[in-house]
């Protein structure tokens, strides 16, 4: 997870932050069904 600010206004008038979630997918890895992020799945298939 990562927090990031919405930069709608100037630097001295910040607004609330929003959460960026990981894109988890169910996948079979080493014979077990687990949740992996899409970037991990992409790296494992190479």
N, CA, C and O atoms as CSV, one atom per row, in Angstrom:
chain,resi,resn,atom,element,x,y,z
A,1,UNK,N,N,0.828,-1.172,0.000
A,1,UNK,CA,C,0.000,0.000,0.000
A,1,UNK,C,C,0.875,1.239,0.000
A,1,UNK,O,O,1.961,1.270,0.580
A,2,UNK,N,N,0.377,2.222,-0.650
A,2,UNK,CA,C,1.118,3.477,-0.703
A,2,UNK,C,C,0.142,4.628,-0.544
A,2,UNK,O,O,-0.977,4.583,-1.053
A,3,UNK,N,N,0.569,5.645,0.155
A,3,UNK,CA,C,-0.236,6.852,0.308
A,3,UNK,C,C,0.278,7.907,-0.640
A,3,UNK,O,O,1.487,8.052,-0.819
A,4,UNK,N,N,-0.623,8.637,-1.243
A,4,UNK,CA,C,-0.233,9.692,-2.159
A,4,UNK,C,C,-1.195,10.851,-1.987
A,4,UNK,O,O,-2.389,10.654,-1.759
A,5,UNK,N,N,-0.661,12.072,-2.099
A,5,UNK,CA,C,-1.503,13.250,-1.963
A,5,UNK,C,C,-2.107,13.624,-3.296
A,5,UNK,O,O,-1.461,13.503,-4.337
A,6,UNK,N,N,-3.349,14.081,-3.265
A,6,UNK,CA,C,-3.959,14.653,-4.461
A,6,UNK,C,C,-3.455,16.078,-4.589
A,6,UNK,O,O,-3.661,16.890,-3.687
A,7,UNK,N,N,-2.804,16.391,-5.685
A,7,UNK,CA,C,-2.239,17.726,-5.860
A,7,UNK,C,C,-3.181,18.593,-6.687
A,7,UNK,O,O,-2.866,18.970,-7.816
A,8,UNK,N,N,-4.343,18.905,-6.111
A,8,UNK,CA,C,-5.313,19.740,-6.810
A,8,UNK,C,C,-5.030,21.220,-6.597
A,8,UNK,O,O,-5.374,22.061,-7.427
A,9,UNK,N,N,-4.395,21.521,-5.464
A,9,UNK,CA,C,-4.156,22.918,-5.106
A,9,UNK,C,C,-2.663,23.162,-4.994
A,9,UNK,O,O,-1.867,22.320,-5.413
A,10,UNK,N,N,-2.275,24.279,-4.446
A,10,UNK,CA,C,-0.860,24.615,-4.313
A,10,UNK,C,C,-0.163,23.778,-3.251
A,10,UNK,O,O,-0.812,23.035,-2.514
A,11,UNK,N,N,1.133,23.897,-3.174
A,11,UNK,CA,C,1.927,23.135,-2.209
A,11,UNK,C,C,1.610,23.517,-0.774
A,11,UNK,O,O,1.765,22.688,0.123
A,12,UNK,N,N,1.175,24.737,-0.529
A,12,UNK,CA,C,0.937,25.187,0.835
A,12,UNK,C,C,-0.518,25.025,1.249
A,12,UNK,O,O,-0.904,25.466,2.332
A,13,UNK,N,N,-1.319,24.408,0.414
A,13,UNK,CA,C,-2.715,24.134,0.743
A,13,UNK,C,C,-3.013,22.677,0.391
A,13,UNK,O,O,-3.785,22.414,-0.531
A,14,UNK,N,N,-2.405,21.716,1.120
A,14,UNK,CA,C,-2.570,20.310,0.752
A,14,UNK,C,C,-3.967,19.787,1.081
A,14,UNK,O,O,-4.630,20.284,1.991
A,15,UNK,N,N,-4.394,18.796,0.342
A,15,UNK,CA,C,-5.666,18.124,0.587
A,15,UNK,C,C,-5.371,16.725,1.106
A,15,UNK,O,O,-4.208,16.343,1.233
A,16,UNK,N,N,-6.403,15.967,1.405
A,16,UNK,CA,C,-6.247,14.645,2.001
A,16,UNK,C,C,-5.516,13.688,1.071
A,16,UNK,O,O,-5.484,13.852,-0.148
A,17,UNK,N,N,-4.932,12.682,1.711
A,17,UNK,CA,C,-4.231,11.641,0.968
A,17,UNK,C,C,-5.214,10.541,0.585
A,17,UNK,O,O,-6.285,10.417,1.180
A,18,UNK,N,N,-4.838,9.744,-0.413
A,18,UNK,CA,C,-5.663,8.604,-0.769
A,18,UNK,C,C,-4.793,7.361,-0.824
A,18,UNK,O,O,-3.596,7.446,-1.098
A,19,UNK,N,N,-5.396,6.200,-0.563
A,19,UNK,CA,C,-4.665,4.942,-0.523
A,19,UNK,C,C,-4.642,4.307,-1.905
A,19,UNK,O,O,-5.620,4.363,-2.650
A,20,UNK,N,N,-3.522,3.712,-2.225
A,20,UNK,CA,C,-3.379,2.981,-3.476
A,20,UNK,C,C,-3.161,1.521,-3.105
A,20,UNK,O,O,-2.139,1.180,-2.511
A,21,UNK,N,N,-4.108,0.659,-3.448
A,21,UNK,CA,C,-4.041,-0.739,-3.063
A,21,UNK,C,C,-3.294,-1.560,-4.099
A,21,UNK,O,O,-3.170,-1.168,-5.259
A,22,UNK,N,N,-2.804,-2.702,-3.657
A,22,UNK,CA,C,-2.129,-3.643,-4.535
A,22,UNK,C,C,-3.191,-4.440,-5.281
A,22,UNK,O,O,-4.217,-4.804,-4.705
A,23,UNK,N,N,-2.945,-4.713,-6.569
A,23,UNK,CA,C,-3.874,-5.485,-7.388
A,23,UNK,C,C,-3.590,-6.967,-7.176
A,23,UNK,O,O,-2.732,-7.537,-7.850
A,24,UNK,N,N,-4.312,-7.600,-6.233
A,24,UNK,CA,C,-4.099,-9.006,-5.903
A,24,UNK,C,C,-4.992,-9.900,-6.747
A,24,UNK,O,O,-6.170,-9.609,-6.952
A,25,UNK,N,N,-4.417,-10.986,-7.229
A,25,UNK,CA,C,-5.137,-11.971,-8.030
A,25,UNK,C,C,-4.861,-13.349,-7.441
A,25,UNK,O,O,-3.787,-13.599,-6.894
A,26,UNK,N,N,-5.847,-14.243,-7.559
A,26,UNK,CA,C,-5.639,-15.624,-7.145
A,26,UNK,C,C,-4.873,-16.340,-8.241
A,26,UNK,O,O,-5.224,-16.240,-9.417
A,27,UNK,N,N,-3.816,-17.070,-7.858
A,27,UNK,CA,C,-3.000,-17.799,-8.826
A,27,UNK,C,C,-2.458,-19.056,-8.162
A,27,UNK,O,O,-2.298,-19.114,-6.942
A,28,UNK,N,N,-2.178,-20.062,-8.986
A,28,UNK,CA,C,-1.582,-21.296,-8.491
A,28,UNK,C,C,-0.073,-21.167,-8.633
A,28,UNK,O,O,0.444,-21.005,-9.739
A,29,UNK,N,N,0.630,-21.239,-7.506
A,29,UNK,CA,C,2.082,-21.120,-7.503
A,29,UNK,C,C,2.656,-22.219,-6.625
A,29,UNK,O,O,2.287,-22.334,-5.457
A,30,UNK,N,N,3.558,-23.032,-7.176
A,30,UNK,CA,C,4.161,-24.184,-6.485
A,30,UNK,C,C,3.090,-25.154,-5.985
A,30,UNK,O,O,3.216,-25.726,-4.902
A,31,UNK,N,N,2.053,-25.331,-6.774
A,31,UNK,CA,C,0.998,-26.275,-6.425
A,31,UNK,C,C,0.010,-25.768,-5.399
A,31,UNK,O,O,-0.884,-26.511,-4.994
A,32,UNK,N,N,0.140,-24.526,-4.964
A,32,UNK,CA,C,-0.779,-23.957,-3.978
A,32,UNK,C,C,-1.470,-22.743,-4.570
A,32,UNK,O,O,-0.886,-22.000,-5.359
A,33,UNK,N,N,-2.721,-22.551,-4.177
A,33,UNK,CA,C,-3.497,-21.410,-4.649
A,33,UNK,C,C,-3.254,-20.251,-3.693
A,33,UNK,O,O,-3.629,-20.321,-2.523
A,34,UNK,N,N,-2.631,-19.189,-4.182
A,34,UNK,CA,C,-2.277,-18.053,-3.338
A,34,UNK,C,C,-2.674,-16.762,-4.021
A,34,UNK,O,O,-2.984,-16.740,-5.212
A,35,UNK,N,N,-2.662,-15.686,-3.249
A,35,UNK,CA,C,-2.919,-14.366,-3.804
A,35,UNK,C,C,-1.590,-13.696,-4.103
A,35,UNK,O,O,-0.742,-13.555,-3.222
A,36,UNK,N,N,-1.413,-13.283,-5.360
A,36,UNK,CA,C,-0.197,-12.610,-5.798
A,36,UNK,C,C,-0.574,-11.307,-6.468
A,36,UNK,O,O,-1.646,-11.192,-7.063
A,37,UNK,N,N,0.310,-10.322,-6.372
A,37,UNK,CA,C,0.057,-9.074,-7.089
A,37,UNK,C,C,0.390,-9.285,-8.565
A,37,UNK,O,O,1.153,-10.185,-8.915
A,38,UNK,N,N,-0.180,-8.462,-9.414
A,38,UNK,CA,C,-0.025,-8.650,-10.854
A,38,UNK,C,C,1.413,-8.453,-11.302
A,38,UNK,O,O,1.864,-9.124,-12.230
A,39,UNK,N,N,2.141,-7.548,-10.662
A,39,UNK,CA,C,3.546,-7.369,-11.045
A,39,UNK,C,C,4.373,-8.590,-10.658
A,39,UNK,O,O,5.328,-8.930,-11.357
A,40,UNK,N,N,4.023,-9.254,-9.558
A,40,UNK,CA,C,4.725,-10.481,-9.161
A,40,UNK,C,C,4.423,-11.610,-10.139
A,40,UNK,O,O,5.323,-12.364,-10.510
A,41,UNK,N,N,3.172,-11.735,-10.560
A,41,UNK,CA,C,2.792,-12.761,-11.529
A,41,UNK,C,C,3.533,-12.539,-12.835
A,41,UNK,O,O,4.011,-13.488,-13.457
A,42,UNK,N,N,3.628,-11.289,-13.246
A,42,UNK,CA,C,4.329,-10.946,-14.482
A,42,UNK,C,C,5.810,-11.303,-14.381
A,42,UNK,O,O,6.397,-11.798,-15.343
A,43,UNK,N,N,6.416,-11.054,-13.218
A,43,UNK,CA,C,7.832,-11.359,-13.021
A,43,UNK,C,C,8.076,-12.864,-12.958
A,43,UNK,O,O,9.106,-13.345,-13.430
A,44,UNK,N,N,7.135,-13.609,-12.377
A,44,UNK,CA,C,7.309,-15.052,-12.229
A,44,UNK,C,C,7.151,-15.801,-13.546
A,44,UNK,O,O,7.719,-16.881,-13.708
A,45,UNK,N,N,6.399,-15.255,-14.479
A,45,UNK,CA,C,6.196,-15.936,-15.759
A,45,UNK,C,C,7.363,-15.739,-16.711
A,45,UNK,O,O,7.455,-16.433,-17.723
A,46,UNK,N,N,8.262,-14.797,-16.404
A,46,UNK,CA,C,9.421,-14.574,-17.277
A,46,UNK,C,C,10.489,-15.617,-17.037
A,46,UNK,O,O,11.537,-15.587,-17.682
